[in-house]
Amino acid sequence: MTPLSYDATDPLLARIAWSRIIEPGDRVAGCLLAGIGPVAALDWLATGGADGPPGMPPHAAWARSARNWRPRLRDLDPRREHDAIDRLAGAVLTPEGAGWPAGLTDLGPGAPPCLWVRGVIEAISRPAVSLVGARACTHYGQHVTGRLAGAAADAGLVVTSGGAFGIDAAAHRATLEVGGTTVAYQAGGVDRFYPGAHTPLLESVIERGAVVSEAPPGSAPMRQRFLQRNRLIAAATAAVVVVEAAWRSGALSTAHHAAGLLRPVGAVPGPVTSPASAGCHRLLRDQVATCITDEEELLELAGPIGSVDPRPAEVPAGLLDDLDPETAQVLDALPVRAATGVDALVRVAGLAPAAVIRALGVLELAGKVARHGDGWRRAR
């Protein structure tokens, strides 16, 4: 039995305690908190946890997990973490409270017990798109990221990434440059920016958006926490786009988390000779991702179906666009320069006279053909 030095009946303090006790993505803990709540779960753990939690089906995982969790109860006082986030002018969000990103519910038992946030709280629950990719990115990757981030910000989307070197940083910077809102998910505590060289960048992110973590203040950004952080980036946004990624890039884990959550995934193609794009080509080959080549395709991926015309605005309409097959056949049969009569059109188009006359009427109303003496010609 481990005596607690704080009010363990406070649901907020209980959730803060669990964020310190467990590692990110602990699904056994998620089932426990969902089943009996954070307060009862903490009481069970603190009073021994020898038997299964009250009201939960028996399972060997309870005792095994309790043995892993119990050492972190020693000297644990969630009031310290709460005071730390207050000193940073931040906040703790819980699933029961306001501002919780709705998409995190899709993580089920893998959802975090709480989130630690610095910045604009509302930013993390607004419609967003994630731009992720390699730390060792190329100039091409930075250029494309800038274009995509700028377009997303101009469309009112929050641009989400992980605050790392390379593509992540390019996404945050490009969004800030156009006055947009951006969110950076961290693997460590929000008081320990990683990488340290990005402290000025992440401070700017806090001014326009938010820096978020599921790990309490003071937590180190360990490797496993980076991989688990990626599931939050995937769940909290409407779509994930991988701009550049090597064959074994961590950005691929974000893409696969997104696919598992039924979020649209996009990948930007690069030169087939570039190792920096090998991971993107892998996603495209395995049909995990949709090919993204410009801003319109990004907005189409992230927005509601039909909200964006997939045809680029600069591509002119084709001669036969929006015509039924017979009408298109008659227009195609008309000479480019000379006029021709109905009888000649019947032979060239291979249609009955009535069908040709009907088609000519439709084309005349559409301004595509004009009478010329006894014949017809394409409109100039």
C-alpha positions as a Markdown table, in Angstrom:
| # | Residue | x | y | z |
|---|---|---|---|---|
| 1 | Met | 0.0 | 0.0 | 0.0 |
| 2 | Thr | 1.3 | 3.5 | -1.0 |
| 3 | Pro | -0.1 | 6.4 | 1.0 |
| 4 | Leu | -0.9 | 9.5 | -1.1 |
| 5 | Ser | 0.0 | 12.9 | 0.1 |
| 6 | Tyr | -2.7 | 14.7 | -2.0 |
| 7 | Asp | -6.4 | 14.7 | -2.5 |
| 8 | Ala | -6.8 | 11.6 | -4.7 |
| 9 | Thr | -10.6 | 12.2 | -5.0 |
| 10 | Asp | -9.9 | 15.2 | -7.3 |
| 11 | Pro | -10.5 | 13.9 | -10.9 |
| 12 | Leu | -8.1 | 16.4 | -12.4 |
| 13 | Leu | -5.3 | 15.5 | -10.0 |
| 14 | Ala | -6.0 | 11.8 | -10.6 |
| 15 | Arg | -5.6 | 12.3 | -14.3 |
| 16 | Ile | -2.4 | 14.3 | -13.8 |
| 17 | Ala | -1.1 | 11.4 | -11.6 |
| 18 | Trp | -1.9 | 8.9 | -14.3 |
| 19 | Ser | 0.0 | 10.9 | -16.9 |
| 20 | Arg | 3.1 | 10.6 | -14.7 |
| 21 | Ile | 2.5 | 6.9 | -13.8 |
| 22 | Ile | 2.1 | 5.5 | -17.3 |
| 23 | Glu | 3.9 | 5.7 | -20.5 |
| 24 | Pro | 2.1 | 7.2 | -23.6 |
| 25 | Gly | -0.1 | 4.8 | -25.4 |
| 26 | Asp | -0.6 | 2.4 | -22.5 |
| 27 | Arg | -3.9 | 0.6 | -23.5 |
| 28 | Val | -4.2 | -1.4 | -20.3 |
| 29 | Ala | -4.3 | 1.9 | -18.3 |
| 30 | Gly | -6.7 | 3.3 | -20.9 |
| 31 | Cys | -9.1 | 0.4 | -20.3 |
| 32 | Leu | -8.8 | 0.9 | -16.6 |
| 33 | Leu | -9.5 | 4.6 | -16.7 |
| 34 | Ala | -12.4 | 4.1 | -19.1 |
| 35 | Gly | -13.8 | 1.3 | -16.9 |
| 36 | Ile | -13.8 | 2.7 | -13.4 |
| 37 | Gly | -12.5 | 6.3 | -13.8 |
| 38 | Pro | -9.2 | 7.8 | -12.9 |
| 39 | Val | -10.0 | 8.3 | -9.2 |
| 40 | Ala | -11.1 | 4.7 | -8.5 |
| 41 | Ala | -8.2 | 3.4 | -10.6 |
| 42 | Leu | -5.7 | 5.4 | -8.6 |
| 43 | Asp | -7.2 | 4.3 | -5.3 |
| 44 | Trp | -7.0 | 0.6 | -6.5 |
| 45 | Leu | -3.3 | 1.0 | -7.5 |
| 46 | Ala | -2.4 | 2.9 | -4.3 |
| 47 | Thr | -4.1 | 0.3 | -2.0 |
| 48 | Gly | -2.1 | -2.6 | -3.5 |
| 49 | Gly | -3.6 | -3.6 | -6.8 |
| 50 | Ala | -3.1 | -7.3 | -5.9 |
| 51 | Asp | -6.5 | -8.3 | -7.1 |
| 52 | Gly | -8.2 | -7.1 | -10.3 |
| 53 | Pro | -9.8 | -3.6 | -10.3 |
| 54 | Pro | -13.3 | -3.6 | -8.9 |
| 55 | Gly | -15.9 | -4.1 | -11.6 |
| 56 | Met | -13.4 | -5.0 | -14.2 |
| 57 | Pro | -13.1 | -8.5 | -15.7 |
| 58 | Pro | -10.2 | -10.6 | -14.4 |
| 59 | His | -7.1 | -10.6 | -16.5 |
| 60 | Ala | -3.4 | -11.3 | -15.9 |
| 61 | Ala | -2.6 | -7.8 | -17.4 |
| 62 | Trp | -3.9 | -6.1 | -14.3 |
| 63 | Ala | -1.3 | -7.5 | -11.9 |
| 64 | Arg | 1.5 | -7.2 | -14.5 |
| 65 | Ser | 0.8 | -3.6 | -15.3 |
| 66 | Ala | 0.3 | -2.7 | -11.6 |
| 67 | Arg | 3.8 | -4.0 | -10.9 |
| 68 | Asn | 5.1 | -1.6 | -13.6 |
| 69 | Trp | 3.1 | 1.4 | -12.4 |
| 70 | Arg | 3.5 | 1.2 | -8.7 |
| 71 | Pro | 7.1 | 2.4 | -8.4 |
| 72 | Arg | 6.1 | 5.7 | -9.9 |
| 73 | Leu | 3.7 | 6.3 | -7.1 |
| 74 | Arg | 6.6 | 6.9 | -4.8 |
| 75 | Asp | 7.0 | 10.6 | -4.1 |
| 76 | Leu | 4.4 | 11.4 | -6.7 |
| 77 | Asp | 2.5 | 14.6 | -6.1 |
| 78 | Pro | 0.4 | 15.8 | -9.1 |
| 79 | Arg | 0.1 | 19.2 | -7.5 |
| 80 | Arg | 3.7 | 19.9 | -8.5 |
| 81 | Glu | 2.9 | 19.3 | -12.2 |
| 82 | His | -0.2 | 21.4 | -11.9 |
| 83 | Asp | 1.8 | 24.3 | -10.3 |
| 84 | Ala | 4.5 | 23.9 | -13.1 |
| 85 | Ile | 2.0 | 24.3 | -15.9 |
| 86 | Asp | 0.5 | 27.3 | -14.1 |
| 87 | Arg | 3.9 | 28.9 | -13.9 |
| 88 | Leu | 4.2 | 28.4 | -17.7 |
| 89 | Ala | 0.7 | 30.1 | -18.2 |
| 90 | Gly | -0.4 | 26.8 | -19.7 |
| 91 | Ala | -3.3 | 24.4 | -19.0 |
| 92 | Val | -4.2 | 20.8 | -18.5 |
| 93 | Leu | -7.0 | 19.4 | -20.7 |
| 94 | Thr | -9.0 | 16.3 | -19.9 |
| 95 | Pro | -11.4 | 14.3 | -22.0 |
| 96 | Glu | -14.3 | 15.5 | -19.8 |
| 97 | Gly | -13.4 | 19.2 | -20.1 |
| 98 | Ala | -13.6 | 21.9 | -22.8 |
| 99 | Gly | -11.1 | 22.1 | -25.6 |
| 100 | Trp | -10.3 | 18.4 | -25.8 |
| 101 | Pro | -9.6 | 17.5 | -29.5 |
| 102 | Ala | -12.6 | 15.3 | -30.6 |
| 103 | Gly | -10.3 | 13.2 | -32.8 |
| 104 | Leu | -8.4 | 11.8 | -29.9 |
| 105 | Thr | -11.5 | 9.8 | -28.9 |
| 106 | Asp | -10.8 | 7.6 | -31.9 |
| 107 | Leu | -7.7 | 6.3 | -30.1 |
| 108 | Gly | -9.9 | 4.4 | -27.7 |
| 109 | Pro | -7.9 | 2.9 | -24.8 |
| 110 | Gly | -4.8 | 4.4 | -26.3 |
| 111 | Ala | -5.9 | 8.0 | -25.7 |
| 112 | Pro | -3.9 | 10.0 | -23.2 |
| 113 | Pro | -5.3 | 10.6 | -19.7 |
| 114 | Cys | -4.8 | 14.4 | -20.2 |
| 115 | Leu | -2.9 | 16.9 | -22.4 |
| 116 | Trp | -0.5 | 19.6 | -21.3 |
| 117 | Val | -0.9 | 22.8 | -23.5 |
| 118 | Arg | 0.9 | 26.1 | -23.8 |
| 119 | Gly | -0.5 | 28.7 | -26.1 |
| 120 | Val | -4.0 | 29.2 | -27.7 |
| 121 | Ile | -6.1 | 26.4 | -26.2 |
| 122 | Glu | -8.7 | 26.6 | -29.0 |
| 123 | Ala | -6.1 | 25.9 | -31.6 |
| 124 | Ile | -5.9 | 22.2 | -30.9 |
| 125 | Ser | -9.5 | 21.5 | -31.5 |
| 126 | Arg | -9.9 | 23.5 | -34.7 |
| 127 | Pro | -9.9 | 21.7 | -38.2 |
| 128 | Ala | -6.3 | 20.9 | -39.0 |
| 129 | Val | -4.0 | 19.1 | -41.4 |
| 130 | Ser | -0.7 | 17.5 | -40.4 |
| 131 | Leu | 2.4 | 18.1 | -42.5 |
| 132 | Val | 5.2 | 15.7 | -41.5 |
| 133 | Gly | 8.4 | 14.4 | -42.9 |
| 134 | Ala | 12.1 | 13.8 | -42.8 |
| 135 | Arg | 14.5 | 15.7 | -40.5 |
| 136 | Ala | 17.2 | 15.5 | -43.1 |
| 137 | Cys | 15.0 | 17.1 | -45.8 |
| 138 | Thr | 16.0 | 18.6 | -49.1 |
| 139 | His | 15.5 | 22.1 | -50.5 |
| 140 | Tyr | 12.7 | 20.6 | -52.6 |
| 141 | Gly | 11.0 | 19.2 | -49.5 |
| 142 | Gln | 11.2 | 22.6 | -47.8 |
| 143 | His | 9.8 | 24.4 | -50.8 |
| 144 | Val | 6.8 | 22.1 | -51.2 |
| 145 | Thr | 6.2 | 22.2 | -47.5 |
| 146 | Gly | 6.1 | 26.0 | -47.6 |
| 147 | Arg | 3.6 | 26.0 | -50.4 |
| 148 | Leu | 1.3 | 23.4 | -48.8 |
| 149 | Ala | 1.4 | 25.0 | -45.3 |
| 150 | Gly | 0.7 | 28.4 | -46.7 |
| 151 | Ala | -2.3 | 27.1 | -48.7 |
| 152 | Ala | -3.7 | 25.3 | -45.7 |
| 153 | Ala | -3.3 | 28.3 | -43.4 |
| 154 | Asp | -5.0 | 30.6 | -46.0 |
| 155 | Ala | -7.9 | 28.1 | -46.1 |
| 156 | Gly | -8.3 | 28.5 | -42.4 |
| 157 | Leu | -6.8 | 25.1 | -41.4 |
| 158 | Val | -4.5 | 24.7 | -38.4 |
| 159 | Val | -1.2 | 23.2 | -39.6 |
| 160 | Thr | 0.0 | 20.5 | -37.2 |
| 161 | Ser | 3.5 | 18.9 | -36.9 |
| 162 | Gly | 6.0 | 17.7 | -34.4 |
| 163 | Gly | 8.4 | 20.7 | -34.0 |
| 164 | Ala | 11.4 | 18.6 | -35.2 |
| 165 | Phe | 14.2 | 19.6 | -37.7 |
| 166 | Gly | 13.4 | 19.5 | -41.4 |
| 167 | Ile | 9.9 | 19.2 | -42.7 |
| 168 | Asp | 8.2 | 19.8 | -39.3 |
| 169 | Ala | 10.1 | 23.1 | -38.8 |
| 170 | Ala | 9.4 | 24.2 | -42.4 |
| 171 | Ala | 5.7 | 23.6 | -41.9 |
| 172 | His | 5.6 | 25.6 | -38.7 |
| 173 | Arg | 7.6 | 28.5 | -40.1 |
| 174 | Ala | 5.7 | 28.7 | -43.4 |
| 175 | Thr | 2.4 | 28.8 | -41.4 |
| 176 | Leu | 3.7 | 31.6 | -39.1 |
| 177 | Glu | 4.9 | 33.6 | -42.1 |
| 178 | Val | 1.4 | 33.8 | -43.6 |
| 179 | Gly | -0.2 | 34.6 | -40.2 |
| 180 | Gly | -1.7 | 31.2 | -39.8 |
| 181 | Thr | -2.2 | 29.0 | -36.7 |
| 182 | Thr | 0.1 | 26.0 | -36.1 |
| 183 | Val | 0.3 | 23.3 | -33.4 |
| 184 | Ala | 3.5 | 21.4 | -32.4 |
| 185 | Tyr | 3.1 | 18.1 | -30.5 |
| 186 | Gln | 6.1 | 17.3 | -28.4 |
| 187 | Ala | 7.4 | 13.9 | -27.1 |
| 188 | Gly | 8.7 | 15.5 | -23.8 |
| 189 | Gly | 7.3 | 18.0 | -21.4 |
| 190 | Val | 6.1 | 21.4 | -22.7 |
| 191 | Asp | 8.7 | 23.0 | -20.5 |
| 192 | Arg | 11.5 | 21.1 | -22.3 |
| 193 | Phe | 11.4 | 22.1 | -25.9 |
| 194 | Tyr | 13.0 | 19.5 | -28.2 |
| 195 | Pro | 15.1 | 20.1 | -30.1 |
| 196 | Gly | 16.6 | 22.9 | -28.0 |
| 197 | Ala | 17.7 | 24.8 | -31.1 |
| 198 | His | 14.0 | 25.3 | -31.9 |
| 199 | Thr | 13.2 | 27.1 | -28.7 |
| 200 | Pro | 12.7 | 30.5 | -30.5 |
| 201 | Leu | 10.5 | 28.7 | -33.1 |
| 202 | Leu | 8.4 | 26.9 | -30.6 |
| 203 | Glu | 7.9 | 30.1 | -28.6 |
| 204 | Ser | 6.6 | 31.7 | -31.7 |
| 205 | Val | 4.3 | 28.7 | -32.2 |
| 206 | Ile | 2.9 | 29.4 | -28.7 |
| 207 | Glu | 2.0 | 32.9 | -29.7 |
| 208 | Arg | 0.0 | 31.9 | -32.8 |
| 209 | Gly | -1.0 | 28.4 | -31.8 |
| 210 | Ala | 0.0 | 25.8 | -29.2 |
| 211 | Val | 2.7 | 23.4 | -28.1 |
| 212 | Val | 1.1 | 20.2 | -26.7 |
| 213 | Ser | 2.3 | 17.1 | -25.0 |
| 214 | Glu | 0.7 | 14.1 | -23.2 |
| 215 | Ala | 3.8 | 13.9 | -20.9 |
| 216 | Pro | 3.8 | 16.1 | -17.8 |
| 217 | Pro | 6.3 | 18.9 | -17.4 |
| 218 | Gly | 9.9 | 17.8 | -16.8 |
| 219 | Ser | 9.5 | 14.6 | -18.9 |
| 220 | Ala | 12.4 | 13.7 | -21.2 |
| 221 | Pro | 11.7 | 13.1 | -24.9 |
| 222 | Met | 12.6 | 9.5 | -25.1 |
| 223 | Arg | 12.6 | 7.6 | -28.4 |
| 224 | Gln | 9.4 | 5.5 | -27.6 |
| 225 | Arg | 7.6 | 8.7 | -26.7 |
| 226 | Phe | 8.4 | 10.1 | -30.2 |
| 227 | Leu | 6.7 | 7.1 | -31.8 |
| 228 | Gln | 3.7 | 7.4 | -29.5 |
| 229 | Arg | 3.5 | 11.2 | -30.1 |
| 230 | Asn | 2.9 | 10.5 | -33.8 |
| 231 | Arg | -0.5 | 8.9 | -33.0 |
| 232 | Leu | -1.6 | 12.2 | -31.5 |
| 233 | Ile | -0.6 | 14.1 | -34.6 |
| 234 | Ala | -2.6 | 11.6 | -36.7 |
| 235 | Ala | -5.7 | 11.5 | -34.5 |
| 236 | Ala | -6.1 | 15.2 | -33.9 |
| 237 | Thr | -6.2 | 16.2 | -37.6 |
| 238 | Ala | -8.4 | 15.8 | -40.6 |
| 239 | Ala | -5.6 | 14.4 | -42.8 |
| 240 | Val | -1.9 | 13.7 | -42.7 |
| 241 | Val | 0.5 | 14.5 | -45.6 |
| 242 | Val | 4.0 | 13.2 | -45.7 |
| 243 | Val | 6.1 | 15.6 | -47.7 |
| 244 | Glu | 9.5 | 13.8 | -47.6 |
| 245 | Ala | 10.5 | 10.6 | -45.8 |
| 246 | Ala | 13.2 | 8.1 | -46.1 |
| 247 | Trp | 12.5 | 4.4 | -46.3 |
| 248 | Arg | 12.6 | 4.0 | -42.4 |
| 249 | Ser | 11.5 | 7.5 | -41.5 |
| 250 | Gly | 9.5 | 8.1 | -38.3 |
| 251 | Ala | 7.0 | 10.1 | -40.4 |
| 252 | Leu | 5.8 | 6.8 | -41.8 |
| 253 | Ser | 4.6 | 5.8 | -38.4 |
| 254 | Thr | 2.4 | 8.9 | -38.4 |
| 255 | Ala | 1.0 | 7.9 | -41.8 |
| 256 | His | 0.2 | 4.4 | -40.6 |
| 257 | His | -1.4 | 5.7 | -37.4 |
| 258 | Ala | -3.6 | 7.9 | -39.6 |
| 259 | Ala | -4.5 | 5.1 | -41.9 |
| 260 | Gly | -5.5 | 2.9 | -39.0 |
| 261 | Leu | -7.7 | 5.7 | -37.7 |
| 262 | Leu | -9.3 | 6.1 | -41.2 |
| 263 | Arg | -7.8 | 9.6 | -41.6 |
| 264 | Pro | -6.9 | 10.4 | -45.3 |
| 265 | Val | -3.2 | 10.1 | -45.9 |
| 266 | Gly | -1.3 | 12.0 | -48.6 |
| 267 | Ala | 2.3 | 11.6 | -49.9 |
| 268 | Val | 4.3 | 14.0 | -52.0 |
| 269 | Pro | 6.3 | 12.3 | -54.8 |
| 270 | Gly | 9.9 | 13.2 | -55.3 |
| 271 | Pro | 12.7 | 12.2 | -57.7 |
| 272 | Val | 12.9 | 8.4 | -58.0 |
| 273 | Thr | 16.6 | 8.7 | -57.3 |
| 274 | Ser | 16.1 | 10.6 | -54.0 |
| 275 | Pro | 16.5 | 8.6 | -50.8 |
| 276 | Ala | 14.6 | 11.4 | -49.0 |
| 277 | Ser | 11.4 | 10.5 | -50.9 |
| 278 | Ala | 11.7 | 6.7 | -50.8 |
| 279 | Gly | 9.3 | 6.5 | -47.9 |
| 280 | Cys | 6.7 | 8.6 | -49.7 |
| 281 | His | 7.0 | 6.4 | -52.8 |
| 282 | Arg | 6.6 | 3.4 | -50.5 |
| 283 | Leu | 3.3 | 4.8 | -49.1 |
| 284 | Leu | 2.1 | 5.4 | -52.7 |
| 285 | Arg | 3.1 | 2.0 | -53.9 |
| 286 | Asp | 1.4 | 0.3 | -51.0 |
| 287 | Gln | -1.7 | 2.4 | -51.6 |
| 288 | Val | -1.6 | 3.8 | -48.1 |
| 289 | Ala | -1.5 | 7.4 | -49.4 |
| 290 | Thr | -3.0 | 9.6 | -52.1 |
| 291 | Cys | -0.6 | 11.4 | -54.4 |
| 292 | Ile | -0.3 | 15.1 | -53.5 |
| 293 | Thr | 1.3 | 17.4 | -56.0 |
| 294 | Asp | -0.2 | 20.8 | -55.3 |
| 295 | Glu | -2.2 | 22.9 | -52.9 |
| 296 | Glu | -5.6 | 22.1 | -54.4 |
| 297 | Glu | -5.0 | 18.4 | -53.9 |
| 298 | Leu | -4.0 | 19.0 | -50.3 |
| 299 | Leu | -7.2 | 20.9 | -49.6 |
| 300 | Glu | -9.2 | 18.3 | -51.4 |
| 301 | Leu | -7.7 | 15.6 | -49.1 |
| 302 | Ala | -8.3 | 17.6 | -45.9 |
| 303 | Gly | -11.7 | 19.1 | -46.7 |
| 304 | Pro | -15.2 | 17.6 | -47.1 |
| 305 | Ile | -15.9 | 15.7 | -50.3 |
| 306 | Gly | -16.8 | 18.1 | -53.1 |
| 307 | Ser | -15.5 | 21.2 | -51.3 |
| 308 | Val | -12.6 | 21.7 | -53.7 |
| 309 | Asp | -12.6 | 21.4 | -57.5 |
| 310 | Pro | -9.9 | 18.8 | -58.2 |
| 311 | Arg | -9.2 | 20.3 | -61.7 |
| 312 | Pro | -6.6 | 23.0 | -61.5 |
| 313 | Ala | -8.0 | 26.5 | -62.3 |
| 314 | Glu | -5.3 | 27.2 | -64.9 |
| 315 | Val | -6.2 | 24.2 | -67.0 |
| 316 | Pro | -8.7 | 25.4 | -69.7 |
| 317 | Ala | -11.8 | 23.3 | -70.4 |
| 318 | Gly | -11.5 | 20.8 | -73.2 |
| 319 | Leu | -13.4 | 21.1 | -76.5 |
| 320 | Leu | -15.6 | 18.1 | -75.7 |
| 321 | Asp | -15.9 | 18.6 | -71.9 |
| 322 | Asp | -19.5 | 18.3 | -70.5 |
| 323 | Leu | -21.0 | 17.0 | -73.7 |
| 324 | Asp | -22.9 | 13.8 | -74.1 |
| 325 | Pro | -21.3 | 11.2 | -76.4 |
| 326 | Glu | -23.4 | 11.9 | -79.5 |
| 327 | Thr | -23.1 | 15.7 | -79.2 |
| 328 | Ala | -19.3 | 15.4 | -78.7 |
| 329 | Gln | -19.2 | 13.1 | -81.8 |
| 330 | Val | -20.9 | 15.7 | -84.0 |
| 331 | Leu | -18.6 | 18.5 | -82.8 |
| 332 | Asp | -15.6 | 16.3 | -83.3 |
| 333 | Ala | -16.7 | 15.6 | -86.9 |
| 334 | Leu | -17.0 | 19.3 | -87.8 |
| 335 | Pro | -14.0 | 20.6 | -89.8 |
| 336 | Val | -11.7 | 22.9 | -88.0 |
| 337 | Arg | -12.0 | 25.8 | -90.5 |
| 338 | Ala | -14.5 | 25.0 | -93.3 |
| 339 | Ala | -18.3 | 24.8 | -93.0 |
| 340 | Thr | -20.1 | 21.5 | -93.8 |
| 341 | Gly | -23.7 | 20.4 | -94.3 |
| 342 | Val | -25.8 | 18.0 | -92.3 |
| 343 | Asp | -25.5 | 15.2 | -94.9 |
| 344 | Ala | -21.7 | 15.3 | -94.7 |
| 345 | Leu | -21.8 | 15.3 | -90.9 |
| 346 | Val | -24.1 | 12.3 | -90.9 |
| 347 | Arg | -21.5 | 10.4 | -92.9 |
| 348 | Val | -18.5 | 11.5 | -90.9 |
| 349 | Ala | -20.1 | 11.2 | -87.5 |
| 350 | Gly | -21.8 | 7.9 | -88.3 |
| 351 | Leu | -25.1 | 9.1 | -86.7 |
| 352 | Ala | -28.7 | 9.3 | -87.9 |
| 353 | Pro | -29.8 | 12.7 | -89.4 |
| 354 | Ala | -32.1 | 13.3 | -86.4 |
| 355 | Ala | -29.3 | 12.8 | -83.9 |
| 356 | Val | -27.0 | 15.1 | -85.9 |
| 357 | Ile | -29.7 | 17.9 | -86.0 |
| 358 | Arg | -30.4 | 17.5 | -82.3 |
| 359 | Ala | -26.7 | 17.8 | -81.5 |
| 360 | Leu | -26.2 | 20.8 | -83.7 |
| 361 | Gly | -29.0 | 22.6 | -81.8 |
| 362 | Val | -27.4 | 21.8 | -78.5 |
| 363 | Leu | -24.0 | 23.0 | -79.7 |
| 364 | Glu | -25.5 | 26.2 | -81.2 |
| 365 | Leu | -27.1 | 27.1 | -77.8 |
| 366 | Ala | -23.8 | 26.4 | -76.1 |
| 367 | Gly | -22.0 | 28.8 | -78.5 |
| 368 | Lys | -19.8 | 26.0 | -79.9 |
| 369 | Val | -21.1 | 26.1 | -83.5 |
| 370 | Ala | -22.6 | 28.6 | -85.8 |
| 371 | Arg | -24.5 | 28.5 | -89.1 |
| 372 | His | -22.5 | 29.4 | -92.2 |
| 373 | Gly | -24.7 | 29.6 | -95.3 |
| 374 | Asp | -26.3 | 26.2 | -95.8 |
| 375 | Gly | -23.8 | 24.5 | -93.5 |
| 376 | Trp | -22.3 | 24.6 | -90.0 |
| 377 | Arg | -18.9 | 25.4 | -88.7 |
| 378 | Arg | -17.2 | 25.6 | -85.3 |
| 379 | Ala | -17.7 | 28.9 | -83.5 |
| 380 | Arg | -14.6 | 31.1 | -83.5 |
